[in-house]
């Protein structure tokens, strides 16, 4: 007998994992036997007929559309028949994603563990972790969780989310944002003063040690609340020498400024006792002294450079002389060289700022290199005569070391006398400036004159959008990048006005004075320098701005100083950053 079979699926639309009941109805209802249920051509189950119906439930249908049929197999009296196809739509199951960050808060460099939990726990696939809109990592789900660790979050608040991408059966979902607060790493600063006690006029060396040793920035040395001086932190230490402490007890401290990753800290006070002397105290002047760099400025990827040092006790009294070429006084990721006079070899410090290369005999065929520079033994030589040691090095700079660099020199004698670092040159390893504004040059890239002597500095910058796009040009003269106790100038291009920042060093003011550069003879000054409007000018032509400054340095500003330039456009979108363009010795 002929039969007909029909199929009903309830519900007709479902989600992954939901139970779907399939009911087949066969007529005549007296038919017996088995009904096979199929998804396309694949059998998904069977059921026996009872009173003309057979039912089967399934919860394993994957997401998507399924063409379901019921096939009756017939019996002795009744012929087989197959139902028309029924389309079952199976959607993805909703999911929920949560995020946990530990520890919170954290300090810079600390590992933060991000754990995403996705329900249902049967979900598979990948979770992407984001800091704002930026992906910071991803991980596969396992038993409903995915985890990554990250130690590169910068200081500040981070809005972190976990985004689950979904799978065949499970819909995508994103967690609520978790705010992770990353603070500066704590630091510890200690101070040592030697000798202690000292006599009036005797040189006292102040050494501040900052931990962690990776900290950069500046240490300011204070006598009570009065600043004695400041020095840059290199490999965890900063050193300053002074011979001006008066008779009595001095409460000395070292105040570390902090940097982008490290918090500021101040040492415990050290009491330095200074006594009078029955004879006139003579400052210790018999220490070695860096003299010069030749050439003192330039722009080449390779250059034979000559470094000259002096020792009043004779050149053979020198122990080690150093050359450090970098954009700041930091031996890490630098072209950092040490020539041992007693051993007669040159060492190149590795990128970590502390490990020495194999010693290189000068004049031979060998070479040493790190990621910043290399020195060839050929055309390199060290020569001594009288009180003078001259070290000539055949240098090459890598492409990755491009930019404006400062050339620092230092010398130590066999008795431990040390000149400290002296900035005596600048060098531009070729590079392509980013942005539309670039620093081109500084006239008088190397200057030396007595305090009170007027000098002309000519700064040239370019803006590819035209000279009218310039906003502010800065010139900073100091022994490190710090506007405090400096000759710090800001030229506002729109108004043709030159501003001199006061000794406090805040670029936003207050200012020691201002000049409109119109040829007038007015003067502005602070404790480090003065600028005379006569002889100063701003020349604008095409894409080029030339700033001519008639500068005079004060007697309180004696020493080797670095000249930095920076420029930015009116909108503030393009900024050159500080570029070391020259050095000046105030005598």
HUNORCOR-V617770 format. One line per field, one symbol per residue. ss: DSSP state (a for helix, b for strand, c for the rest). psi: psi as a letter, one per 40 degrees, with the letter a starting at -180 (. if undefined). A space follows every 50 residues. Layout:
ss=???
psi=???
This chain:
ss=cccbbbbbbbccbbbccccbbbbbbbbccccccbbbbbbccbbbbbbbcb ccbbbbbbcccccbbbbbbbbbccccccccbbcccbbbbbbcbccbbbbb bbcccbbccccbbbbbbbbccccccbbbbbbccbbbbbbbcbccbbbbbb cccccbbbbbbbbbcccccbccbbcccbbbbbbcbccbbbbbbbcccbbc cccbbbbbbbbccccccbbbbbbccbbbbbbbcbccbbbbbbcccccbbb bbbbbbcccccbccbbcccbbbbbbcccccccccccccbbbbbbcccccc cbbbbbbbbbccccaaabbbbbbbbbccccccccbbbbbbccccbbbbbc cccccbcccbbcccccbbbcccbbbbbbbbbbbbbccbbbbbbbbbbcaa acbbbbbbbbbbbccccbcccbbbbbbbbcccccccbbbbbbbccbbbbc cccbbbbbbbbbbcccaaabbbbbbbbbccccccccbbbbbbccccbbbb bcccccccccbbbbbbccccccbbbcccbbbbbbbbbbbbbccbbbbbbb bbbcaaacbbbbbbbbbbbcccccbcccbbbbbbbbc
psi=iiiihihhhhidhiiheihhhhhhhhhieeiiaihhhigbehheiiiiih feihihiheehiiahhhhihhheiadehiiihiiihhhhhiiiiihhihh hhihiiiheihhhhhhhhhieeiiaihhhihbehheiiiiihfeihhiih eehiiahhhhihhheiadehiiihiiihhhhhiihiihhihhhiihiiih eihhhhhhhhhieeiiaihhhigbehhdaiiihhfeihihiieehihahh hhihhhdiadehiiihiiihhhhhiiieihhhihefiihhdihhieiagi eihhihhhiiheeideeichiihhhieigheifighihhhdddfihhhhi deedhiiihhhieaeaiiiaediihhdheiihhihbehhhhhhgihiide fiihiihiiiihieeehhdihhheiihhhhihiiaehihdihifdhihii iehhihhhhhiiheeideehchhihhhieigheifighihhhddefhhhh iaedeheeiiidiihhgeeieiiiiaediihhdheiihhhhbehhhhhhg ihiidefiahiihiiiiiideedhheihhheiihhh.
